[in-house]
Amino acid sequence: MRRPGTGDAATPDSADDSPEEPLADDAVLEVDTIRRESDVDAVLDRLDSELVGLVPVKTRIREIAALLLVDRMRSKFGLSSSRPALHMSFTGSPGTGKTTVALRMAELLHGLGYLRRGHLVSVTRDDLVGQYIGHTAPKTKEVLKRAMGGVLFIDEAYYLYKADNERDYGAESVEILLQVMENQRDDLVVILAGYKDRMDDFFRSNPGMSSRIAHHIDFPEYSIDELVAISELMAAEHEYVLPSDTTAVLRDYLERRMRQPRFANARSVRNAIERARLRQANRLVSEPGATVTKQQLQSLEPADFLASRVFTDDAEKHDDTD
């Protein structure tokens, strides 16, 4: 583990095998220089450009980054800078940006020297819990081995513990996780994610896990305006445009979709854009002898969304209405 304010571990033959000397008491650090060295601003800027809204989440991430920057600067003066607790809980509905924020958090912690690799390993219960006696421990330990030096992101973490099933093997995985989160916290950050009410139940049933979580961050639902903005960003990613009449239909689509089963915020928006692209492609090539312009290839038209089952009378009967 590379502690903030230090270089990489020296080899036995290295001339630089002693701890870095603290700065003099009257030394002055340039905060902007420290920020550049750690790449903090670049990571935070990426977060802003990738995710619409989520102001409370972004504010909390910036606060954590500021705390770690100060800790890094304190260590340069030889001041006490014990590693802060970094395990986290992300709560909210699907498609609210939890995985993206976890990825950027991994990069942030790596840049600041709190993680030696800074990669993200994303898993669910199936990746950790076995189907028979003696299967869970090896599975969980293999995942932990892959995640060491980075962030382990466990989605729908509440499924790890089933209080009503004494023979469930999830409790064994939780116990192993607890040990590693405590004993190897210098080399691994664990982020647990899921619906808030279920995560609250999970923590009540597992007080040991709750005590190891330092940051609880709630991801709010997107507003309709934010969902439209997300749609425009996703379309632009693939060099598509949404004309004004298409945007009006898309807004109507999203308002209807939000009231229907299994709505997943940005995830449902992405599905809608992808299906509109399929319909546009079929529309452009289905006519014999058809020709196309660059503008036609880039434009998603109202018809490409109006064909969705969201607009049919029986849409409520479908679990998947994108």
C-alpha positions in Angstrom: 0.0 0.0 0.0 1.4 3.4 -0.9 0.6 5.8 1.9 -0.3 9.4 0.9 2.7 11.6 0.6 5.2 8.8 0.1 6.8 7.2 -2.9 6.3 3.6 -4.0 7.9 0.9 -1.8 11.7 0.8 -2.2 13.6 -2.3 -3.0 16.2 -3.6 -0.6 19.0 -2.3 -2.9 17.5 1.1 -3.3 19.3 4.1 -2.0 16.0 5.7 -1.1 15.0 3.2 1.6 14.1 5.6 4.3 10.8 7.4 5.0 10.3 10.7 3.4 11.5 13.5 5.6 8.7 15.8 6.9 8.6 19.3 5.5 9.8 22.1 7.7 7.2 23.8 9.9 7.3 27.0 7.9 7.0 25.3 4.5 4.1 26.1 2.3 2.3 23.6 0.1 0.6 24.6 -3.2 -2.9 23.0 -3.0 -3.3 23.2 -6.8 0.0 21.3 -7.2 -1.2 18.5 -4.9 -4.5 18.4 -6.8 -2.7 18.0 -10.1 -0.4 15.3 -8.8 -3.3 13.2 -7.6 -5.5 13.8 -10.7 -8.4 14.6 -8.4 -9.9 17.4 -10.6 -9.8 15.3 -13.8 -11.7 12.5 -12.0 -14.3 14.9 -10.6 -14.7 16.5 -14.0 -15.3 13.1 -15.6 -18.0 12.5 -13.0 -19.7 15.7 -13.8 -19.6 15.1 -17.5 -20.8 11.5 -17.3 -23.7 11.9 -14.8 -26.6 14.4 -15.0 -27.8 15.8 -11.7 -27.0 13.8 -8.5 -25.9 17.0 -6.8 -26.0 15.6 -3.3 -23.9 12.6 -4.4 -21.3 14.7 -6.2 -21.1 17.1 -3.2 -20.3 14.1 -0.9 -17.7 12.7 -3.3 -16.0 16.1 -3.4 -16.0 16.3 0.4 -14.4 12.9 0.6 -11.8 14.0 -2.0 -11.1 17.2 0.0 -10.6 15.2 3.2 -8.2 12.8 1.5 -6.3 15.7 0.0 -5.9 17.3 3.4 -4.7 14.0 4.8 -2.1 13.8 2.1 -0.8 17.3 2.9 -0.8 16.6 6.6 1.4 13.5 6.0 3.9 15.7 4.2 4.4 17.7 7.4 4.7 14.6 9.5 1.3 15.2 11.1 -0.9 12.4 12.2 -2.7 11.1 9.1 -4.1 7.7 10.0 -6.0 6.2 7.1 -9.6 7.2 7.2 -12.3 4.6 7.0 -13.3 4.3 3.3 -15.8 1.4 3.0 -19.1 2.8 1.7 -22.8 2.1 1.1 -24.5 3.4 -2.0 -28.3 3.2 -1.8 -30.9 4.0 -4.5 -32.9 2.6 -7.4 -31.3 0.9 -10.4 -29.8 3.2 -13.0 -29.0 6.1 -10.7 -25.3 6.0 -11.4 -24.0 3.9 -8.4 -21.6 1.8 -10.5 -20.2 4.8 -12.4 -19.5 6.7 -9.1 -17.9 3.5 -7.7 -15.6 3.4 -10.7 -14.6 7.1 -10.3 -14.1 6.6 -6.6 -11.6 3.8 -7.4 -9.7 6.1 -9.7 -9.8 8.9 -7.1 -8.4 6.7 -4.3 -5.7 5.4 -6.6 -4.6 8.9 -7.5 -4.4 9.9 -3.9 -2.4 6.9 -2.9 -5.0 5.0 -1.0 -5.3 2.2 -3.4 -2.3 0.6 -5.2 -4.2 -0.5 -8.4 -7.5 1.5 -8.4 -9.5 -1.0 -10.4 -13.2 -1.9 -9.8 -14.5 -5.4 -9.4 -18.3 -5.5 -9.6 -20.1 -8.6 -8.3 -23.4 -9.9 -7.0 -24.4 -12.7 -4.6 -23.9 -15.3 -7.3 -20.2 -14.4 -7.6 -19.7 -14.8 -3.9 -22.0 -17.5 -2.5 -21.7 -21.2 -3.4 -24.4 -23.8 -3.9 -23.1 -26.5 -1.5 -21.0 -26.9 1.6 -17.4 -25.9 1.1 -18.1 -23.9 -2.1 -18.7 -20.4 -0.7 -15.3 -19.7 1.0 -13.3 -20.4 -2.2 -15.6 -18.3 -4.3 -15.6 -15.3 -1.9 -11.8 -15.5 -1.5 -11.2 -15.6 -5.2 -13.3 -12.5 -5.7 -11.4 -10.8 -2.9 -8.1 -11.8 -4.4 -9.1 -10.1 -7.7 -10.3 -7.0 -6.0 -7.2 -6.4 -3.8 -5.6 -3.1 -4.4 -8.9 -1.7 -5.7 -12.7 -1.4 -5.0 -15.0 -4.3 -4.6 -18.5 -3.2 -5.6 -21.3 -5.6 -4.4 -24.6 -4.8 -6.0 -27.8 -5.9 -4.3 -25.7 -6.7 -1.2 -28.7 -7.5 0.9 -29.1 -10.8 -0.9 -25.9 -12.0 0.8 -27.8 -12.5 4.1 -31.1 -14.4 4.3 -32.3 -14.3 7.9 -35.2 -16.7 7.2 -32.9 -19.4 5.9 -30.5 -20.9 8.5 -29.0 -23.2 5.8 -28.2 -20.4 3.4 -24.4 -20.1 2.7 -24.5 -16.3 2.4 -23.7 -15.8 6.1 -20.3 -17.5 5.5 -19.5 -15.0 2.7 -20.5 -12.1 4.9 -18.2 -13.4 7.7 -15.2 -13.6 5.3 -16.0 -10.1 4.0 -16.1 -8.7 7.5 -12.7 -10.1 8.3 -11.1 -8.7 5.2 -12.8 -5.3 5.5 -11.2 -5.0 8.9 -7.8 -6.7 8.5 -7.0 -5.6 5.0 -8.7 -2.2 4.9 -5.4 -0.7 3.7 -5.6 -2.6 0.5 -9.3 -2.9 -0.3 -12.3 -0.6 -0.3 -15.7 -2.3 -0.3 -18.8 -0.6 -1.6 -22.2 -2.2 -0.8 -25.1 -1.1 -3.0 -28.9 -1.6 -3.3 -32.3 -0.3 -2.5 -32.2 1.8 0.7 -34.9 0.1 2.6 -33.4 -3.4 2.0 -29.9 -2.1 2.8 -31.2 -0.7 6.1 -32.6 -4.2 6.9 -29.3 -5.7 5.9 -27.3 -3.5 8.2 -29.7 -4.1 11.1 -29.2 -7.8 10.7 -25.5 -7.4 10.4 -24.3 -4.8 12.9 -20.7 -5.8 12.3 -21.0 -4.8 8.7 -22.7 -1.6 9.5 -19.9 -0.6 11.9 -17.4 -0.9 9.1 -19.2 1.4 6.7 -18.0 5.0 7.0 -19.9 6.7 4.2 -23.6 6.1 3.5 -24.5 7.9 0.2 -28.1 7.9 -1.1 -28.6 8.3 -4.9 -31.9 10.2 -5.6 -34.3 9.3 -8.4 -33.8 11.4 -11.6 -36.4 14.0 -12.5 -38.1 14.0 -15.9 -35.9 16.9 -17.1 -32.8 15.1 -16.0 -33.9 11.9 -17.8 -34.4 13.9 -21.0 -31.0 15.4 -20.6 -29.5 11.9 -20.1 -31.3 10.8 -23.3 -29.6 13.6 -25.2 -26.2 12.7 -23.8 -26.6 9.1 -24.7 -27.7 9.9 -28.2 -24.8 12.2 -28.7 -22.4 9.5 -27.5 -23.3 7.6 -30.7 -23.5 10.8 -32.8 -27.3 10.8 -33.0 -29.5 13.9 -32.6 -33.0 14.3 -31.2 -35.0 16.9 -33.1 -37.3 19.0 -31.0 -40.4 17.0 -32.0 -38.6 13.8 -31.1 -37.7 15.3 -27.7 -41.4 16.1 -27.0 -42.3 12.4 -27.8 -39.4 11.1 -25.7 -40.6 13.2 -22.7 -44.1 11.7 -23.1 -42.5 8.2 -23.4 -40.4 8.7 -20.2 -43.4 10.1 -18.2 -45.4 6.9 -19.1 -42.4 4.6 -18.6 -41.8 5.9 -15.1 -45.2 4.8 -14.1 -44.7 1.2 -15.4 -43.0 -1.8 -13.9 -39.2 -2.2 -13.6 -38.3 1.4 -14.5 -34.6 1.7 -14.0 -33.8 5.4 -14.5 -30.8 5.9 -16.8 -30.7 2.1 -17.6 -34.3 2.4 -19.0 -33.3 5.5 -20.9 -30.4 3.6 -22.5 -32.7 0.7 -23.5 -35.1 3.2 -25.0 -32.4 4.8 -27.1 -31.1 1.5 -28.3 -34.5 0.3 -29.3 -35.1 3.6 -31.1 -31.9 3.0 -33.0 -33.1 -0.4 -34.1 -36.4 1.0 -35.3 -34.6 3.8 -37.1 -32.3 1.4 -38.8 -35.2 -0.8 -40.0 -37.1 2.3 -41.2 -34.1 3.5 -43.3 -33.3 0.2 -45.0 -36.8 -1.4 -45.4 -37.8 0.6 -48.5 -36.6 -0.9 -51.9 -34.2 1.5 -53.6 -34.0 3.7 -50.6 -31.3 6.4 -50.3 -30.2 8.2 -47.1 -28.4 11.4 -46.1 -26.1 12.0 -43.2 -28.8 13.9 -41.4 -31.2 10.9 -41.8 -28.6 8.6 -40.4 -28.1 10.8 -37.4 -31.7 11.7 -36.6 -34.0 9.6 -34.3 -37.5 10.5 -35.3 -40.8 10.5 -33.2 -41.9 7.3 -34.9 -38.8 5.5 -33.6 -40.2 6.0 -30.1 -43.9 6.0 -30.8 -43.6 2.3 -31.9 -42.8 1.4 -28.3 -45.3 -0.7 -26.3 -45.3 2.1 -23.7 -47.8 3.9 -26.0 -50.1 0.9 -26.5 -53.2 0.2 -24.3 -51.8 -3.1 -23.0 -48.4 -1.7 -21.9 -49.3 -2.2 -18.3 -49.4 -5.9 -18.8 -45.7 -6.1 -19.7 -42.8 -6.2 -17.2 -40.5 -4.9 -19.9 -42.2 -2.0 -21.7 -39.2 -0.3 -23.3 
